Amino acid sequence: MEKIKTGLCAFGMSGKLFHAPFLHNHPSFELTAVTQRHASDVKDIYPEVKLYRSAEEMMADPEIELVVVNSPVQTHFSFAKSAIENGKHVIVEKPFTVNASEAEELERLARERSVLLSVYQNRRWDGDFLKVNEIISSGRLGEIKEAELRFDRYRPQPSGKIHKESNLPGAGALHDLGAHLIDQALILFGMPEKIFADVFAMRPRGEANDYFDLTLFYPNHLRVRIKSSVFAAGKYYEYVIHGSNGSFLQERTDPQERELANGTQPSLQDWLPPYDESDGVLQLTESEATQSMPGNYMHYYDEIYRALRCGGQNPVPAEQAVNTMKVIDAALKSSAESCVMPVR
Protein backbone atom coordinates (compact mmCIF):
# COMPACT_ATOMS: atom_id res chain seq x y z
CA MET A 1 0.00 0.00 0.00
CA GLU A 2 1.01 3.63 -0.48
CA LYS A 3 2.98 4.94 2.46
CA ILE A 4 1.33 7.41 4.83
CA LYS A 5 3.10 10.69 4.13
CA THR A 6 3.43 12.48 7.44
CA GLY A 7 4.41 15.95 8.61
CA LEU A 8 5.71 16.94 12.07
CA CYS A 9 4.78 20.34 13.46
CA ALA A 10 7.98 20.62 15.53
CA PHE A 11 11.40 19.04 15.94
CA GLY A 12 12.22 19.50 19.60
CA MET A 13 12.67 16.63 22.05
CA SER A 14 9.25 15.17 21.27
CA GLY A 15 9.83 15.17 17.53
CA LYS A 16 13.38 13.84 17.74
CA LEU A 17 12.62 11.01 20.20
CA PHE A 18 8.96 10.06 20.12
CA HIS A 19 7.85 10.63 16.54
CA ALA A 20 10.53 10.96 13.85
CA PRO A 21 12.34 7.66 14.63
CA PHE A 22 9.08 5.71 14.56
CA LEU A 23 7.82 7.33 11.37
CA HIS A 24 11.23 6.78 9.75
CA ASN A 25 11.50 3.12 10.76
CA HIS A 26 7.91 1.95 10.25
CA PRO A 27 7.67 0.48 6.73
CA SER A 28 4.25 2.01 6.06
CA PHE A 29 5.04 5.63 6.98
CA GLU A 30 7.13 8.28 5.30
CA LEU A 31 8.47 11.23 7.26
CA THR A 32 7.78 13.71 4.49
CA ALA A 33 7.95 17.15 6.12
CA VAL A 34 9.01 18.85 9.34
CA THR A 35 8.42 22.36 10.62
CA GLN A 36 11.33 24.23 12.19
CA ARG A 37 10.82 27.95 12.58
CA HIS A 38 14.54 28.85 12.74
CA ALA A 39 16.84 25.81 12.99
CA SER A 40 17.50 23.29 10.20
CA ASP A 41 19.11 20.41 12.09
CA VAL A 42 16.38 18.01 10.97
CA LYS A 43 18.20 17.96 7.63
CA ASP A 44 21.29 16.56 9.33
CA ILE A 45 19.34 13.48 10.43
CA TYR A 46 16.70 13.19 7.70
CA PRO A 47 18.11 14.99 4.65
CA GLU A 48 15.26 13.87 2.41
CA VAL A 49 12.46 15.66 4.33
CA LYS A 50 10.85 18.91 3.27
CA LEU A 51 11.62 21.72 5.70
CA TYR A 52 8.88 24.25 6.38
CA ARG A 53 9.16 27.41 8.46
CA SER A 54 5.53 27.38 9.62
CA ALA A 55 3.08 24.62 10.49
CA GLU A 56 0.36 26.34 8.50
CA GLU A 57 2.50 26.18 5.34
CA MET A 58 3.16 22.48 5.91
CA MET A 59 -0.54 21.73 6.44
CA ALA A 60 -1.33 23.27 3.06
CA ASP A 61 0.97 20.75 1.34
CA PRO A 62 -1.39 18.44 -0.62
CA GLU A 63 1.14 15.61 -0.36
CA ILE A 64 0.78 15.38 3.43
CA GLU A 65 -1.86 12.88 4.60
CA LEU A 66 -1.15 12.82 8.33
CA VAL A 67 -0.08 15.72 10.57
CA VAL A 68 1.50 15.21 14.00
CA VAL A 69 0.82 18.19 16.26
CA ASN A 70 3.75 17.92 18.67
CA SER A 71 4.26 21.64 19.27
CA PRO A 72 3.60 23.31 22.70
CA VAL A 73 0.16 22.59 24.15
CA GLN A 74 -0.90 26.23 23.73
CA THR A 75 -0.85 25.64 19.93
CA HIS A 76 -2.55 22.24 19.89
CA PHE A 77 -6.08 23.49 19.34
CA SER A 78 -5.31 25.94 16.52
CA PHE A 79 -2.85 23.62 14.74
CA ALA A 80 -5.10 20.56 14.98
CA LYS A 81 -8.10 22.55 13.82
CA SER A 82 -6.15 23.89 10.84
CA ALA A 83 -4.98 20.38 9.92
CA ILE A 84 -8.51 18.98 10.11
CA GLU A 85 -9.86 21.85 8.01
CA ASN A 86 -7.16 21.02 5.44
CA GLY A 87 -8.51 17.46 5.29
CA LYS A 88 -5.57 15.87 7.11
CA HIS A 89 -5.64 13.01 9.58
CA VAL A 90 -4.20 14.22 12.86
CA ILE A 91 -2.20 12.94 15.82
CA VAL A 92 -2.01 15.37 18.73
CA GLU A 93 0.62 15.04 21.46
CA LYS A 94 -0.61 14.87 25.02
CA PRO A 95 -1.96 16.89 26.67
CA PHE A 96 -4.62 16.96 23.99
CA THR A 97 -5.58 20.61 24.54
CA VAL A 98 -5.61 23.30 27.23
CA ASN A 99 -9.12 22.39 28.41
CA ALA A 100 -12.05 20.06 27.74
CA SER A 101 -14.07 22.53 25.66
CA GLU A 102 -11.25 22.78 23.11
CA ALA A 103 -10.94 18.98 23.09
CA GLU A 104 -14.65 18.54 22.48
CA GLU A 105 -14.63 21.00 19.60
CA LEU A 106 -11.75 19.19 17.88
CA GLU A 107 -13.45 15.82 18.36
CA ARG A 108 -16.67 17.19 16.83
CA LEU A 109 -14.87 18.81 13.91
CA ALA A 110 -12.91 15.64 13.08
CA ARG A 111 -16.10 13.59 13.17
CA GLU A 112 -17.83 16.05 10.82
CA ARG A 113 -14.88 16.02 8.40
CA SER A 114 -14.48 12.21 8.63
CA VAL A 115 -10.78 12.37 9.46
CA LEU A 116 -8.90 10.36 12.04
CA LEU A 117 -8.05 12.29 15.20
CA SER A 118 -5.83 10.46 17.67
CA VAL A 119 -3.89 11.48 20.77
CA TYR A 120 -0.34 10.28 21.37
CA GLN A 121 -0.56 8.59 24.77
CA ASN A 122 2.63 6.59 24.38
CA ARG A 123 2.81 5.60 28.06
CA ARG A 124 0.05 3.06 27.41
CA TRP A 125 2.85 1.09 25.72
CA ASP A 126 5.31 1.29 28.63
CA GLY A 127 6.27 -2.20 29.73
CA ASP A 128 5.61 -1.44 33.42
CA PHE A 129 2.08 -0.19 32.72
CA LEU A 130 1.40 -3.16 30.43
CA LYS A 131 2.28 -5.40 33.38
CA VAL A 132 -0.03 -3.50 35.73
CA ASN A 133 -2.85 -3.81 33.21
CA GLU A 134 -2.16 -7.52 32.79
CA ILE A 135 -2.24 -8.21 36.54
CA ILE A 136 -5.47 -6.26 37.09
CA SER A 137 -7.15 -7.81 34.03
CA SER A 138 -6.22 -11.32 35.21
CA GLY A 139 -8.49 -10.95 38.25
CA ARG A 140 -5.83 -12.36 40.57
CA LEU A 141 -6.10 -9.37 42.90
CA GLY A 142 -9.85 -9.81 43.27
CA GLU A 143 -11.92 -6.65 43.64
CA ILE A 144 -9.67 -3.60 43.42
CA LYS A 145 -10.04 -1.46 46.53
CA GLU A 146 -7.31 1.13 46.22
CA ALA A 147 -4.68 2.18 43.69
CA GLU A 148 -1.88 4.73 43.54
CA LEU A 149 -0.14 5.89 40.35
CA ARG A 150 2.86 8.20 40.59
CA PHE A 151 5.20 9.97 38.18
CA ASP A 152 7.81 11.78 40.24
CA ARG A 153 11.07 13.50 39.41
CA TYR A 154 13.84 15.26 41.25
CA ARG A 155 14.07 18.62 39.51
CA PRO A 156 14.33 21.34 42.16
CA GLN A 157 15.35 23.91 39.55
CA PRO A 158 13.04 25.04 36.72
CA SER A 159 13.91 23.83 33.23
CA GLY A 160 13.28 27.19 31.60
CA LYS A 161 10.67 25.79 29.20
CA ILE A 162 8.18 28.63 29.01
CA HIS A 163 5.34 26.58 27.54
CA LYS A 164 5.61 24.11 30.46
CA GLU A 165 6.66 26.23 33.43
CA SER A 166 5.17 29.70 33.00
CA ASN A 167 1.68 30.97 33.83
CA LEU A 168 0.42 30.18 30.32
CA PRO A 169 -2.81 28.15 30.02
CA GLY A 170 -2.00 24.43 29.87
CA ALA A 171 1.43 24.80 31.48
CA GLY A 172 2.36 22.78 34.54
CA ALA A 173 2.85 19.22 35.70
CA LEU A 174 -0.85 18.37 35.80
CA HIS A 175 -1.20 18.83 32.03
CA ASP A 176 2.21 17.30 31.36
CA LEU A 177 2.72 14.21 33.56
CA GLY A 178 -0.85 14.23 34.86
CA ALA A 179 -2.19 13.62 31.37
CA HIS A 180 -0.26 10.32 31.32
CA LEU A 181 -1.38 9.15 34.75
CA ILE A 182 -5.01 10.16 34.28
CA ASP A 183 -5.13 8.39 30.93
CA GLN A 184 -3.74 5.23 32.56
CA ALA A 185 -6.24 5.46 35.42
CA LEU A 186 -9.12 5.78 32.95
CA ILE A 187 -7.84 2.75 31.02
CA LEU A 188 -7.67 0.68 34.21
CA PHE A 189 -10.76 1.89 36.08
CA GLY A 190 -12.92 4.07 33.80
CA MET A 191 -14.25 7.56 34.51
CA PRO A 192 -14.49 8.57 38.18
CA GLU A 193 -17.60 10.08 39.68
CA LYS A 194 -15.82 12.78 41.73
CA ILE A 195 -12.36 14.18 42.37
CA PHE A 196 -10.50 15.97 45.14
CA ALA A 197 -7.26 17.66 44.13
CA ASP A 198 -4.32 19.57 45.57
CA VAL A 199 -2.41 21.30 42.75
CA PHE A 200 0.21 24.00 43.27
CA ALA A 201 3.76 25.20 42.61
CA MET A 202 6.12 23.72 45.21
CA ARG A 203 9.31 25.30 43.84
CA PRO A 204 9.99 28.83 45.16
CA ARG A 205 8.71 31.50 42.77
CA GLY A 206 7.24 28.82 40.52
CA GLU A 207 4.57 30.07 38.14
CA ALA A 208 3.14 26.75 36.91
CA ASN A 209 2.08 23.85 39.12
CA ASP A 210 4.82 21.28 39.73
CA TYR A 211 2.98 19.18 42.33
CA PHE A 212 -0.37 17.46 42.24
CA ASP A 213 -2.19 14.96 44.41
CA LEU A 214 -5.53 13.80 43.04
CA THR A 215 -8.02 11.40 44.60
CA LEU A 216 -10.49 9.88 42.16
CA PHE A 217 -13.73 8.56 43.65
CA TYR A 218 -15.36 5.49 42.06
CA PRO A 219 -18.41 3.36 42.86
CA ASN A 220 -18.08 0.57 45.47
CA HIS A 221 -15.72 2.76 47.51
CA LEU A 222 -12.76 2.39 45.12
CA ARG A 223 -10.21 5.18 45.54
CA VAL A 224 -7.46 5.94 43.02
CA ARG A 225 -4.68 8.35 43.92
CA ILE A 226 -2.58 10.12 41.27
CA LYS A 227 0.48 12.01 42.39
CA SER A 228 3.58 13.83 41.14
CA SER A 229 6.33 15.91 42.73
CA VAL A 230 9.57 17.49 41.53
CA PHE A 231 11.21 16.86 44.92
CA ALA A 232 11.29 13.06 44.85
CA ALA A 233 14.90 11.89 44.91
CA GLY A 234 14.16 8.47 46.42
CA LYS A 235 13.08 5.32 44.61
CA TYR A 236 9.91 3.35 45.35
CA TYR A 237 7.04 1.59 43.60
CA GLU A 238 5.24 3.92 41.19
CA TYR A 239 2.21 1.65 40.86
CA VAL A 240 0.57 0.27 44.01
CA ILE A 241 -2.63 -1.74 43.58
CA HIS A 242 -4.53 -3.22 46.54
CA GLY A 243 -7.34 -5.75 46.00
CA SER A 244 -9.47 -8.10 48.06
CA ASN A 245 -7.03 -10.97 47.35
CA GLY A 246 -3.74 -9.12 47.77
CA SER A 247 -1.53 -6.37 46.35
CA PHE A 248 0.66 -5.65 43.33
CA LEU A 249 3.64 -3.29 43.42
CA GLN A 250 5.36 -2.19 40.21
CA GLU A 251 8.35 0.06 39.59
CA ARG A 252 8.53 2.48 36.66
CA THR A 253 11.35 0.88 34.66
CA ASP A 254 10.46 1.21 30.97
CA PRO A 255 13.72 2.11 29.16
CA GLN A 256 12.33 3.36 25.83
CA GLU A 257 12.81 7.10 26.39
CA ARG A 258 16.37 6.58 27.63
CA GLU A 259 17.27 4.29 24.73
CA LEU A 260 15.77 6.66 22.16
CA ALA A 261 17.81 9.51 23.66
CA ASN A 262 20.90 7.31 23.25
CA GLY A 263 20.16 6.87 19.56
CA THR A 264 18.66 3.38 19.57
CA GLN A 265 16.40 2.91 16.55
CA PRO A 266 12.93 1.44 17.18
CA SER A 267 11.20 -1.24 15.14
CA LEU A 268 8.00 -3.27 15.06
CA GLN A 269 9.84 -6.17 16.67
CA ASP A 270 11.13 -6.02 20.25
CA TRP A 271 13.98 -3.52 19.86
CA LEU A 272 15.18 -3.40 23.46
CA PRO A 273 17.15 -5.99 25.45
CA PRO A 274 14.89 -8.06 27.71
CA TYR A 275 14.52 -6.79 31.26
CA ASP A 276 16.17 -9.57 33.25
CA GLU A 277 15.56 -8.34 36.80
CA SER A 278 12.37 -8.40 38.83
CA ASP A 279 10.78 -4.95 39.07
CA GLY A 280 7.46 -5.85 40.68
CA VAL A 281 5.96 -7.88 43.51
CA LEU A 282 2.65 -9.71 43.48
CA GLN A 283 1.58 -10.36 47.08
CA LEU A 284 -1.21 -12.91 47.38
CA THR A 285 -0.95 -15.85 49.80
CA GLU A 286 2.78 -15.71 49.05
CA SER A 287 4.99 -13.06 47.46
CA GLU A 288 5.94 -13.53 43.80
CA ALA A 289 8.63 -11.48 42.04
CA THR A 290 7.50 -10.26 38.61
CA GLN A 291 9.03 -8.68 35.52
CA SER A 292 7.50 -5.95 33.42
CA MET A 293 6.49 -6.73 29.86
CA PRO A 294 8.30 -5.57 26.70
CA GLY A 295 7.13 -2.06 25.87
CA ASN A 296 7.10 -0.65 22.34
CA TYR A 297 5.80 2.77 21.31
CA MET A 298 5.94 1.56 17.70
CA HIS A 299 2.73 -0.35 18.39
CA TYR A 300 0.91 2.99 18.61
CA TYR A 301 2.03 3.95 15.12
CA ASP A 302 1.31 0.47 13.82
CA GLU A 303 -2.27 0.80 15.05
CA ILE A 304 -2.52 4.21 13.38
CA TYR A 305 -1.39 2.55 10.14
CA ARG A 306 -4.02 -0.18 10.55
CA ALA A 307 -6.71 2.39 11.29
CA LEU A 308 -5.88 4.38 8.14
CA ARG A 309 -5.20 1.50 5.75
CA CYS A 310 -6.89 -1.64 7.11
CA GLY A 311 -10.09 -0.47 8.82
CA GLY A 312 -8.63 -0.95 12.31
CA GLN A 313 -9.45 0.94 15.48
CA ASN A 314 -7.98 4.29 16.46
CA PRO A 315 -5.54 3.38 19.27
CA VAL A 316 -6.34 6.53 21.31
CA PRO A 317 -9.56 8.07 19.99
CA ALA A 318 -10.25 11.71 20.71
CA GLU A 319 -13.26 10.82 22.89
CA GLN A 320 -10.92 9.18 25.39
CA ALA A 321 -8.65 12.23 25.46
CA VAL A 322 -11.69 14.46 26.01
CA ASN A 323 -12.33 12.50 29.22
CA THR A 324 -8.75 13.07 30.35
CA MET A 325 -9.20 16.80 29.83
CA LYS A 326 -12.47 16.72 31.81
CA VAL A 327 -10.60 15.20 34.76
CA ILE A 328 -7.86 17.85 34.49
CA ASP A 329 -10.46 20.64 34.39
CA ALA A 330 -12.24 19.20 37.43
CA ALA A 331 -8.93 18.79 39.30
CA LEU A 332 -7.96 22.42 38.77
CA LYS A 333 -11.39 23.57 39.94
CA SER A 334 -11.30 21.26 42.96
CA SER A 335 -7.90 22.56 44.00
CA ALA A 336 -8.91 26.20 43.54
CA GLU A 337 -12.10 25.75 45.59
CA SER A 338 -10.73 23.17 48.09
CA CYS A 339 -13.69 20.87 47.62
CA VAL A 340 -14.72 17.56 46.07
CA MET A 341 -15.79 18.19 42.48
CA PRO A 342 -18.00 16.03 40.23
CA VAL A 343 -16.43 14.91 36.95
CA ARG A 344 -18.71 15.53 33.98
Beta strands, then each sheet from edge to edge (+ up, - down):
strand 1: 4-8
strand 2: 29-35
strand 3: 50-52
strand 4: 66-69
strand 5: 89-93
strand 6: 117-120
strand 7: 144-150
strand 8: 194-200
strand 9: 211-217
strand 10: 223-228
strand 11: 239-243
strand 12: 246-250
strand 13: 280-283
strand 14: 287-290
strand 15: 341-342
sheet 1: 3+ 2+ 1+ 4+ 5+ 6+
sheet 2: 14+ 13- 12+ 11- 7+ 10+ 9- 8+ 15-
end
